[in-house]
Amino acid sequence: MYTAYRHEPFTDFTTEENSKDFQKALEKVEGYLGQNYPLLIDGEQITTDDKLVSYNPSNYKEVIGNVSKATPRLIDKAFDAASDAFKTWRHTNPTARAEILFRGAAIMRRRKHELSALLVKEAGKPWKEADADIAEAIDFLEYYARQMIELKEGKAINSRDGEYNQYTYQPMGVAVTIPPWNFAGAIMAGTTVAPLVTGNTVLLKPAEPTPVIAAKFVEILQEAGTPKGVINFVPGEPSEIGDYLVDHHKTSIITFTGSRATGLRVFQRAAVVQEGQHHLKRVLAEMGGKDTVIVDNEANLDTATEAIITSAFGFSGQKCSAGSRVVVHEDVYDEVLNRVEARTKELTVGDPVSKNNYMGPVINQKAFDKITGYIEIGKEEGRLVAGGDADSSKGYFIQPTIFADVEPNARIMQEEIFGPIVAFSKAKNYDEALKIANNTEYGLTGAVISHNSEHLEKAKHHFHVGNLYFNRNCTGAIVGYHPFGGFKMSGTDAKAGGPDYLLQYMQPKTISQML
């Protein structure tokens, strides 16, 4: 009997021993920087001449690793391998499949600091953010393994006299996993093992800025006993292989996390039935957010300040759940703004190899250019209160930035920036604050800071987001505790890390027999 699920604890880096252990892990990772990583197809490692090069965003001259790129021909080979493996994997005892995840989680737990340290180098994550990312990855394995064991016999339905009825679940086929770079451990792992544990086989195309952590994870799945062909590792540029993976007639399921524009493209292309395709493709898409923290005039302002800082500037605002909009009741607007400004100016920005830096870099030049472009837009749309400076001489560093007195329909209040920028808007009353919070095309996360129970109750029904938080930040969902996914253009609301998630990778089947 497996123990009850509990989320992986976070590391306390105020403890000297933990800090020393993490420093050793960083040294270990630095010892294997620049290595080459092959594809994995049908259990075979394949090296190609063309490489996906992963750079350290804190020091873009430092190469994290060189990962072989898949070609369409090799992707065809991976689909053939996955299709063949599916014939037996689909019938493998669900408990045996779950046990692979349990073993994988145990391996990750033993290597937790190393994997977190790799995220510090490859994704530019500060220590605490990297540690939480790998903890969440472990959680996905532990939680989905238990969920599969619960689902393996199906669900109870009614039978009549002389008739016995069953309701079971079966896998669908070959799944394509396209994860993001911002949670290169957690989301990558979760969206890989969910189809795998439910009996599907997987082609994993990692995010192009962070392929090395994905290569390490695939090695862990192999070590845990995943049969050949069940997991296939096919990195590459989206422009070269993205459409090919989505369009392929053997693709049954696509799990995508990324931008709205790319998500809509995936959705549209997946709807087309290709020659030789005898099924409808299923898409699970998480496509971003423009998330609001509401502060009313009955809020604890200390709580509000910390919630805003954490929501806006954790991992440099590079989260779809980031609180990039703050709507404050006019009675407390100035005080909240002044408090957040003061706290923001205390934040340190630099190479996250140092645990004392609150913020590291943004992921690459493309992101740096986009975010600094929005800073210029913000200067036209609001009042620059803090930050606004950026430096790309060595890495991609942008200071945490606050704009005040921004109109609700301004671009920096409407468009997903994915960087350390937060815009403040003033509301005359709570109803107006809710109206502003709902005025974007997204509906992922939101927070309300208030001690007014009527206001909180109203938000439950009228704040249209998939994840709503009261008196805390709007980031940091934990597997099994805060199932994650959003409304409107934030995606299909798949609710990763929740009790319904695995059902989306399976087809229910009714069996009825006369007795």
KENUVEX-520698 format. One line per field, with one value per residue (C-alpha): x, y, z; chain. Coordinates in nm, 4 decimals, decimal comma, always signed. Layout:
N
east <- c(X; ...);
north <- c(Y; ...);
up <- c(Z; ...);
kette <- c(A; ...);
END
This chain:
515
east <- c(+0,0000; +0,1443; +0,1530; -0,0859; +0,0325; +0,2078; +0,3894; +0,7679; +0,9032; +1,1036; +1,4650; +1,5411; +1,8445; +1,8813; +2,0314; +2,4063; +2,4293; +2,1638; +2,3415; +2,6708; +2,5065; +2,3530; +2,6855; +2,8408; +2,5603; +2,6364; +3,0003; +2,8950; +2,6802; +2,9588; +3,1776; +2,9668; +2,8736; +2,9147; +2,8507; +2,6619; +2,3219; +2,1699; +1,8157; +1,6424; +1,4321; +1,3150; +1,5691; +1,8539; +2,0711; +2,1089; +2,3517; +2,2967; +2,5330; +2,2855; +2,2667; +2,0357; +2,2757; +2,1672; +2,3236; +2,3368; +2,1086; +2,3214; +2,6325; +2,5454; +2,9017; +2,8684; +2,7278; +2,5176; +2,5005; +2,4653; +2,1565; +2,1084; +1,8221; +1,5585; +1,4716; +1,1331; +1,2774; +1,3879; +1,0525; +0,8838; +1,1103; +1,0085; +0,6375; +0,6878; +0,8688; +0,6046; +0,3233; +0,4868; +0,5559; +0,1960; +0,0742; +0,2243; +0,2540; -0,1193; -0,1749; +0,0969; -0,0458; -0,1274; +0,0343; +0,3564; +0,3428; +0,2868; +0,5819; +0,8087; +0,6975; +0,7594; +1,1107; +1,1658; +1,0563; +1,2969; +1,5864; +1,4950; +1,4767; +1,8285; +1,9499; +1,7278; +2,0007; +2,1824; +1,8681; +1,7836; +2,1375; +2,1050; +1,7955; +1,9951; +2,2436; +2,0177; +1,7014; +1,8471; +1,6351; +1,7227; +1,7862; +1,4414; +1,2622; +1,4756; +1,4240; +1,0472; +1,0503; +1,2158; +0,9989; +0,6936; +0,8356; +0,8703; +0,5154; +0,3783; +0,5355; +0,4157; +0,0647; -0,0051; +0,1232; -0,1298; -0,4043; -0,3442; -0,3655; -0,7010; -0,8303; -0,7039; -1,0320; -1,2435; -1,5481; -1,8527; -2,1740; -2,5108; -2,6093; -2,9569; -3,0904; -2,9350; -2,6861; -2,3344; -2,1906; -1,8373; -1,6911; -1,3184; -1,0474; -0,8074; -0,5145; -0,5391; -0,2099; +0,0958; +0,1182; +0,3275; +0,4530; +0,5620; +0,6546; +0,7751; +1,1130; +0,9898; +0,9081; +1,1600; +1,1563; +0,8012; +0,5804; +0,8150; +0,8039; +0,4322; +0,3235; +0,5532; +0,4569; +0,0809; +0,0342; +0,2970; +0,1420; -0,2019; -0,0654; +0,0158; +0,3605; +0,5349; +0,7394; +0,8941; +1,0066; +1,1645; +1,1641; +1,4555; +1,6171; +1,6174; +1,6758; +1,9485; +1,7223; +1,4815; +1,7633; +1,8530; +1,4897; +1,4657; +1,7756; +1,5981; +1,2901; +1,5159; +1,6890; +1,3476; +1,2661; +1,0643; +1,0645; +1,2145; +0,9832; +0,7608; +0,9536; +1,1223; +1,3302; +1,3094; +1,4458; +1,4477; +1,3487; +0,9705; +0,9924; +1,1491; +0,9570; +0,6687; +0,4064; +0,5328; +0,4729; +0,1276; +0,0175; +0,1436; -0,1289; -0,0037; -0,0390; -0,3321; -0,2754; -0,0884; +0,0042; +0,1238; +0,2256; +0,3341; +0,2124; -0,1407; -0,0377; +0,1362; -0,1395; -0,4024; -0,1867; -0,1586; -0,5340; -0,6132; -0,3706; -0,4692; -0,8296; -0,7300; -0,7695; -0,4633; -0,4453; -0,4250; -0,5614; -0,8608; -0,9170; -0,9683; -0,6665; -0,7049; -0,5303; -0,4461; -0,3248; -0,2094; -0,1577; -0,0657; -0,2247; -0,2548; -0,3176; -0,4504; -0,3988; -0,6927; -0,6376; -0,9479; -0,9730; -1,0150; -0,6897; -0,3875; -0,1357; +0,1661; +0,0046; -0,0812; +0,2750; +0,4347; +0,1692; +0,2312; +0,6117; +0,6043; +0,3425; +0,5086; +0,8793; +0,9244; +1,1457; +1,1562; +0,7849; +0,8391; +0,5339; +0,1975; +0,0560; +0,2559; +0,0601; +0,1451; -0,1583; -0,2494; -0,5881; -0,6138; -0,9050; -0,8507; -0,8586; -0,5353; -0,3843; -0,1039; +0,0000; +0,0071; +0,2026; +0,4554; +0,5043; +0,5556; +0,7932; +1,0051; +1,0176; +1,0946; +1,3947; +1,5334; +1,5311; +1,8661; +1,9204; +2,2141; +2,3511; +2,1357; +2,4439; +2,4546; +2,1669; +2,1440; +2,0026; +1,6237; +1,5985; +1,8107; +1,8067; +1,5274; +1,5670; +1,7230; +1,7749; +1,4290; +1,2674; +1,5005; +1,4088; +1,0367; +1,0358; +1,2479; +1,0150; +0,7228; +0,9121; +0,9175; +0,5445; +0,4861; +0,6602; +0,3966; +0,1041; +0,1866; +0,4201; +0,7488; +0,7854; +1,0690; +1,3090; +1,3096; +1,6791; +1,8263; +2,1715; +2,2534; +2,6323; +2,6862; +2,3452; +1,9845; +1,9158; +1,6177; +1,5386; +1,1968; +0,9766; +0,6592; +0,4261; +0,1550; -0,1693; -0,2232; -0,5594; -0,7294; -0,7229; -0,3593; -0,1349; +0,0731; -0,2528; -0,3777; -0,0865; +0,1196; +0,4725; +0,6341; +0,8866; +0,9428; +0,6903; +0,3832; +0,1188; -0,0974; -0,4497; -0,6869; -1,0465; -1,3220; -1,4788; -1,4610; -1,7067; -1,4977; -1,1858; -1,3499; -1,4600; -1,1051; -0,9662; -1,1976; -1,1357; -0,8626; -0,8893; -0,7104; -0,8426; -0,5639; -0,4925; -0,5934; -0,5711; -0,7878; -0,6375; -0,9239; -1,0735; -1,4255; -1,5956; -1,8647; -1,5982; -1,4228; -1,7495; -1,8339; -1,4947; -1,5623; -1,8461; -1,7414; -1,3610; -1,3283; -1,0024; -0,9160; -0,7014; -0,8194; -0,6244; -0,7285; -0,4827; -0,1746; +0,0156; -0,1350; +0,1645; +0,3010; +0,0333; +0,1199; +0,0359; -0,2596; -0,3416; -0,4029; -0,4963; -0,3784; -0,5337; -0,7277; -1,0329; -1,0818; -0,7615; -0,5536; -0,6238; -0,8309; -0,8313; -0,6816; -0,6148; -0,2679; -0,1993; -0,5679; -0,7966; -0,9360; -0,6121; -0,5261; -0,8756; -0,7869; -0,5234; -0,7660; -1,0910; -1,3747; -1,5221; -1,8560; -1,8805; -2,2210; -2,2886; -2,5975; -2,5713);
north <- c(+0,0000; +0,3362; +0,6176; +0,9086; +1,1813; +1,4808; +1,7424; +1,7442; +1,9813; +2,2840; +2,3205; +2,5643; +2,7512; +2,9460; +2,6224; +2,6299; +2,2586; +2,2898; +2,5872; +2,3987; +2,0975; +2,3166; +2,4869; +2,1439; +2,0629; +2,3805; +2,2763; +1,9338; +2,0878; +2,3247; +2,0179; +1,8800; +2,1983; +2,1870; +1,8150; +1,6663; +1,5007; +1,2602; +1,1970; +0,8903; +0,6922; +0,3369; +0,3098; +0,4049; +0,7113; +0,9008; +1,1868; +1,4370; +1,6982; +1,9817; +2,0828; +2,2834; +2,4877; +2,5787; +2,8936; +3,0310; +3,3391; +3,4933; +3,4578; +3,3923; +3,2976; +2,9883; +2,6807; +2,4530; +2,1742; +2,0759; +1,8690; +1,6821; +1,8035; +1,5711; +1,5824; +1,4928; +1,1570; +1,0833; +1,2006; +0,9490; +0,6854; +0,7978; +0,7787; +0,4273; +0,3244; +0,4817; +0,3177; -0,0237; +0,0219; +0,1305; -0,2172; -0,3657; -0,0601; +0,0005; -0,3445; -0,3126; -0,3310; +0,0290; -0,0321; -0,1353; +0,1842; +0,3834; +0,2157; +0,3532; +0,7001; +0,6168; +0,5006; +0,8090; +1,0335; +0,8562; +0,9079; +1,2745; +1,3141; +1,1759; +1,4146; +1,7054; +1,9625; +1,8695; +1,9070; +2,2355; +2,3606; +2,2781; +2,5016; +2,7818; +2,7592; +2,6732; +2,8681; +3,1438; +3,0471; +3,1669; +2,8886; +2,8897; +2,9010; +2,6185; +2,4071; +2,4591; +2,3695; +2,0312; +1,9691; +2,0193; +1,7803; +1,5151; +1,5920; +1,5299; +1,1835; +1,0933; +1,2323; +1,0944; +0,7520; +0,7376; +0,8744; +0,5992; +0,3298; +0,4740; +0,4802; +0,1419; -0,0411; +0,2377; +0,3858; +0,2173; +0,2325; +0,0670; -0,2813; -0,4307; -0,7759; -1,0149; -0,7565; -0,6621; -0,3241; -0,1879; +0,1561; +0,1445; +0,3699; +0,2969; +0,4953; +0,6719; +0,6260; +0,8418; +1,1668; +1,4685; +1,6760; +2,0367; +2,1961; +2,5522; +2,6771; +2,8662; +2,5514; +2,3388; +2,0783; +2,0699; +2,1215; +1,9237; +1,6283; +1,6483; +1,6676; +1,3769; +1,1300; +1,1956; +1,0405; +0,7794; +0,6474; +0,6287; +0,3870; +0,6184; +0,6474; +0,9827; +1,2016; +1,4768; +1,7952; +2,0119; +2,3906; +2,5106; +2,7311; +2,4459; +2,1064; +1,9789; +1,9425; +1,7480; +1,5207; +1,4511; +1,3708; +1,1261; +0,9527; +0,9267; +0,7698; +0,5145; +0,4384; +0,3959; +0,1195; +0,2819; +0,0343; +0,1342; +0,3234; +0,4404; +0,7649; +0,9238; +1,2415; +1,4599; +1,8127; +2,0741; +2,4235; +2,4796; +2,6368; +2,3175; +2,0371; +2,1905; +2,1714; +1,8311; +1,6852; +1,8422; +1,7469; +1,3886; +1,1341; +0,9153; +1,1933; +1,1242; +1,3768; +1,7070; +1,8691; +2,2240; +2,5014; +2,8335; +3,1505; +3,2284; +3,2621; +2,9249; +2,7553; +2,8733; +2,7503; +2,4076; +2,3968; +2,4917; +2,2491; +1,9622; +1,9933; +1,8931; +1,5200; +1,4000; +1,1196; +0,7908; +0,9443; +0,7577; +0,9559; +1,3104; +1,4603; +1,5824; +1,9051; +2,0122; +2,3715; +2,6236; +2,9545; +3,2211; +3,4858; +3,8506; +3,8083; +4,0585; +4,1150; +4,3075; +4,5026; +4,6444; +4,9008; +4,6330; +4,4523; +4,3872; +4,6044; +4,4017; +4,0932; +4,2890; +4,4156; +4,0722; +3,9146; +4,1745; +4,1432; +3,7639; +3,7548; +4,0160; +3,9495; +3,5822; +3,4322; +3,7773; +3,7654; +3,4796; +3,2851; +3,2597; +3,3001; +3,6175; +3,9038; +4,1659; +4,3858; +4,5344; +4,6971; +4,8886; +5,0651; +5,4406; +5,4712; +5,2719; +5,3125; +5,5516; +5,3617; +5,0243; +5,1719; +5,3343; +5,0101; +4,8044; +5,0647; +5,0526; +4,6714; +4,6558; +4,8837; +4,6394; +4,3468; +4,2287; +4,1321; +3,9278; +3,5839; +3,3361; +3,1242; +3,3537; +3,2641; +3,6274; +3,7453; +3,7639; +3,7891; +3,6452; +3,7119; +3,6768; +3,3767; +3,5114; +3,8044; +3,7713; +3,8014; +4,0853; +4,2848; +4,2236; +4,3235; +4,6351; +4,7288; +4,7108; +4,9307; +5,1991; +5,1482; +5,1716; +5,5070; +5,6380; +5,4721; +5,5245; +5,6769; +5,4938; +5,4412; +5,1885; +5,0056; +5,0547; +4,9768; +4,6799; +4,5400; +4,2772; +4,3221; +3,9719; +3,8260; +3,9352; +4,1368; +4,3676; +4,5550; +4,4959; +4,7676; +4,9371; +5,1620; +5,3546; +5,5271; +5,3006; +5,2926; +4,9488; +4,9189; +5,0196; +4,7734; +4,6965; +4,6126; +4,3890; +4,2149; +3,9342; +4,0681; +3,7721; +3,9815; +4,1809; +4,4558; +4,5308; +4,7945; +4,9634; +5,0819; +5,2596; +5,1497; +5,3575; +5,0562; +4,6774; +4,6174; +4,8325; +4,6412; +4,3126; +4,4613; +4,5686; +4,2312; +4,0572; +4,2893; +4,0846; +3,7945; +3,5739; +3,3982; +3,2069; +3,3236; +3,6064; +3,7143; +3,9189; +4,0750; +4,1563; +4,0791; +4,1458; +3,8068; +3,9387; +4,0586; +3,7218; +3,5390; +3,7634; +3,6945; +3,3208; +3,3733; +3,6822; +3,6758; +3,4677; +3,2793; +2,9134; +2,9607; +3,2162; +3,2936; +3,4902; +3,6841; +3,5414; +3,5667; +3,4378; +3,2175; +2,8943; +2,6318; +2,2994; +1,9640; +1,7973; +2,1125; +2,3758; +2,2028; +2,4458; +2,5773; +2,8736; +3,0078; +3,2028; +3,2455; +3,0981; +2,7548; +2,4415; +2,4536; +2,1043; +2,1434; +1,9920; +1,8300; +1,7710; +1,4678; +1,4959; +1,5509; +1,1932; +1,1341; +1,3626; +1,1146; +0,8231; +0,7208; +0,5831; +0,2543; +0,1009; -0,2795; -0,4395; -0,8140; -1,0208; -1,2791);
up <- c(+0,0000; -0,1012; +0,1489; +0,1119; -0,1238; +0,0278; -0,1727; -0,1816; +0,0857; -0,0219; +0,0819; +0,3621; +0,2347; +0,5578; +0,6925; +0,6321; +0,5510; +0,2775; +0,1256; +0,1217; -0,0415; -0,3094; -0,3744; -0,4289; -0,6729; -0,8674; -0,8867; -1,0138; -1,2872; -1,3865; -1,4278; -1,7121; -1,8952; -2,2717; -2,3110; -2,6061; -2,5640; -2,8178; -2,9290; -2,7895; -3,0362; -2,9686; -2,6887; -2,9219; -2,8732; -3,1997; -3,2580; -3,5360; -3,6753; -3,6244; -3,2583; -3,0348; -2,8213; -2,4693; -2,3246; -1,9724; -1,9733; -1,6970; -1,9121; -2,2722; -2,3608; -2,1410; -2,3162; -2,0967; -2,3522; -2,7166; -2,7921; -3,1187; -3,3351; -3,4768; -3,8453; -3,9936; -4,1000; -3,7438; -3,6109; -3,8416; -3,6913; -3,3413; -3,4313; -3,5676; -3,2494; -3,0267; -3,2256; -3,1951; -2,8233; -2,7668; -2,8634; -2,5493; -2,3209; -2,3327; -2,1788; -1,9145; -1,5638; -1,4614; -1,1239; -1,2985; -1,5034; -1,1842; -1,0193; -1,2915; -1,1845; -0,8196; -0,9043; -1,1191; -0,8323; -0,5961; -0,8385; -0,8766; -0,5009; -0,4648; -0,7370; -0,6382; -0,5758; -0,8960; -1,1074; -0,9347; -0,9882; -1,3578; -1,3704; -1,2062; -1,4918; -1,7862; -1,7019; -1,4834; -1,1839; -0,8338; -0,5841; -0,4240; -0,7602; -0,9007; -0,5904; -0,6107; -0,9814; -0,9205; -0,6143; -0,8359; -1,0947; -0,8239; -0,7121; -1,0609; -1,0692; -0,7212; -0,7681; -1,1151; -1,0135; -0,7315; -0,9545; -1,2103; -0,9458; -0,8361; -1,1943; -1,3106; -1,2444; -1,3951; -1,2238; -1,0772; -1,2805; -1,2346; -1,3498; -1,3885; -1,3142; -1,5618; -1,6862; -1,5720; -1,6749; -1,6538; -1,7142; -1,7857; -1,9265; -2,2079; -2,3518; -2,6852; -2,8695; -2,9296; -2,7344; -2,8332; -2,5417; -2,6076; -2,2724; -2,1973; -2,0787; -1,7734; -1,5741; -1,7580; -1,4818; -1,3516; -1,6556; -1,8776; -1,6384; -1,5654; -1,9272; -2,0137; -1,7418; -1,7480; -2,0940; -2,0163; -1,6939; -1,8570; -2,1175; -2,4051; -2,5604; -2,5851; -2,8168; -2,6047; -2,7810; -2,5095; -2,5133; -2,7232; -2,4503; -2,1925; -2,3587; -2,1232; -1,8170; -2,0395; -2,1582; -1,7941; -1,7166; -2,0057; -1,8690; -1,5322; -1,6940; -1,8636; -1,5348; -1,3733; -1,6241; -1,9027; -2,1956; -2,5275; -2,7587; -2,4738; -2,4314; -2,7330; -2,7060; -3,0184; -2,9618; -3,2329; -3,3377; -3,3377; -3,6826; -3,8151; -3,6447; -3,4474; -3,7203; -3,8284; -3,4819; -3,4502; -3,8029; -3,7990; -3,8639; -3,5765; -3,3191; -3,0859; -2,8058; -2,7944; -2,4651; -2,5193; -2,2831; -2,4288; -2,5923; -2,6987; -3,0630; -3,0756; -2,8769; -3,1214; -3,4082; -3,2446; -3,1850; -3,5425; -3,7054; -3,4769; -3,5976; -3,9514; -4,0202; -4,2093; -4,4628; -4,2750; -3,9531; -3,8125; -3,4961; -3,3702; -3,1979; -2,8429; -2,7398; -2,3854; -2,4096; -2,1505; -2,3260; -2,0753; -1,8627; -1,7670; -1,3989; -1,1472; -0,7773; -0,6310; -0,3095; -0,1461; +0,1308; +0,3988; +0,3214; +0,5371; +0,3527; +0,4644; +0,3126; -0,0001; -0,0432; -0,0180; -0,2401; -0,5111; -0,4945; -0,5096; -0,7837; -1,0027; -0,9644; -0,8763; -1,1507; -1,3098; -1,3873; -1,6331; -1,5237; -1,6929; -1,3418; -1,2671; -1,1155; -1,3759; -1,2928; -0,9560; -0,9062; -0,5797; -0,4098; -0,4260; -0,0453; -0,0060; -0,3531; -0,2642; +0,0470; -0,1307; -0,4203; -0,1858; +0,0080; -0,3071; -0,4483; -0,1328; -0,1297; -0,5009; -0,4610; -0,2033; -0,4468; -0,5787; -0,9418; -1,0671; -1,1484; -0,9531; -0,8807; -0,5789; -0,3475; -0,2351; -0,5674; -0,5610; -0,9396; -1,2144; -1,5887; -1,8389; -2,0634; -2,3859; -2,6218; -2,7727; -2,4301; -2,3306; -2,6407; -2,5940; -2,2275; -2,2741; -2,5590; -2,3174; -2,0714; -2,3383; -2,3995; -2,0250; -2,0101; -2,2514; -2,0718; -1,7069; -1,4507; -1,4012; -1,0270; -1,0007; -1,2285; -1,6023; -1,6383; -1,8246; -1,9026; -2,1654; -2,1703; -2,0279; -1,9488; -1,9902; -1,6755; -1,6286; -1,3095; -1,1475; -1,2909; -1,1656; -1,3615; -1,1757; -1,2776; -1,5792; -1,7547; -1,7516; -2,1313; -2,1740; -2,3553; -2,0462; -1,8676; -2,1475; -2,3186; -2,1686; -2,1224; -1,9445; -1,7597; -1,4385; -1,5097; -1,3014; -1,3754; -1,1086; -1,1741; -0,9357; -0,8676; -0,7107; -0,5412; -0,5226; -0,8063; -1,0367; -0,9304; -1,0281; -1,3595; -1,4373; -1,3325; -1,5796; -1,8734; -2,0451; -2,2873; -2,0356; -1,7264; -1,5583; -1,2019; -0,9747; -0,6133; -0,3807; -0,0705; +0,1642; +0,5039; +0,3772; +0,3566; +0,1224; -0,1196; -0,1118; -0,1676; -0,4593; -0,6156; -0,6048; -0,8508; -1,0448; -1,0757; -1,3920; -1,3514; -1,3193; -1,0078; -0,7537; -0,4370; -0,1304; +0,0870; -0,0811; -0,4087; -0,7327; -0,8202; -0,6736; -0,7398; -0,5741; -0,7315; -0,5629; -0,3664; -0,6347; -0,9654; -1,2310; -1,5508; -1,6810; -1,8603; -2,1831; -2,3876; -2,1075; -2,2512; -2,2117; -1,8294; -1,8142; -1,4398; -1,4184; -1,0843; -1,0207; -0,9854; -1,3397; -1,5289; -1,6255; -1,7644; -2,0537; -2,1724; -2,1836; -2,3481; -2,1348; -2,2505; -2,1490; -2,1453; -2,0969; -2,0864; -2,0316; -1,7582);
kette <- c(A; A; A; A; A; A; A; A; A; A; A; A; A; A; A; A; A; A; A; A; A; A; A; A; A; A; A; A; A; A; A; A; A; A; A; A; A; A; A; A; A; A; A; A; A; A; A; A; A; A; A; A; A; A; A; A; A; A; A; A; A; A; A; A; A; A; A; A; A; A; A; A; A; A; A; A; A; A; A; A; A; A; A; A; A; A; A; A; A; A; A; A; A; A; A; A; A; A; A; A; A; A; A; A; A; A; A; A; A; A; A; A; A; A; A; A; A; A; A; A; A; A; A; A; A; A; A; A; A; A; A; A; A; A; A; A; A; A; A; A; A; A; A; A; A; A; A; A; A; A; A; A; A; A; A; A; A; A; A; A; A; A; A; A; A; A; A; A; A; A; A; A; A; A; A; A; A; A; A; A; A; A; A; A; A; A; A; A; A; A; A; A; A; A; A; A; A; A; A; A; A; A; A; A; A; A; A; A; A; A; A; A; A; A; A; A; A; A; A; A; A; A; A; A; A; A; A; A; A; A; A; A; A; A; A; A; A; A; A; A; A; A; A; A; A; A; A; A; A; A; A; A; A; A; A; A; A; A; A; A; A; A; A; A; A; A; A; A; A; A; A; A; A; A; A; A; A; A; A; A; A; A; A; A; A; A; A; A; A; A; A; A; A; A; A; A; A; A; A; A; A; A; A; A; A; A; A; A; A; A; A; A; A; A; A; A; A; A; A; A; A; A; A; A; A; A; A; A; A; A; A; A; A; A; A; A; A; A; A; A; A; A; A; A; A; A; A; A; A; A; A; A; A; A; A; A; A; A; A; A; A; A; A; A; A; A; A; A; A; A; A; A; A; A; A; A; A; A; A; A; A; A; A; A; A; A; A; A; A; A; A; A; A; A; A; A; A; A; A; A; A; A; A; A; A; A; A; A; A; A; A; A; A; A; A; A; A; A; A; A; A; A; A; A; A; A; A; A; A; A; A; A; A; A; A; A; A; A; A; A; A; A; A; A; A; A; A; A; A; A; A; A; A; A; A; A; A; A; A; A; A; A; A; A; A; A; A; A; A; A; A; A; A; A; A; A; A; A; A; A; A; A; A; A; A; A; A; A; A; A; A; A; A; A; A; A; A; A; A; A; A; A; A; A; A; A; A; A; A; A; A; A; A; A; A);
END
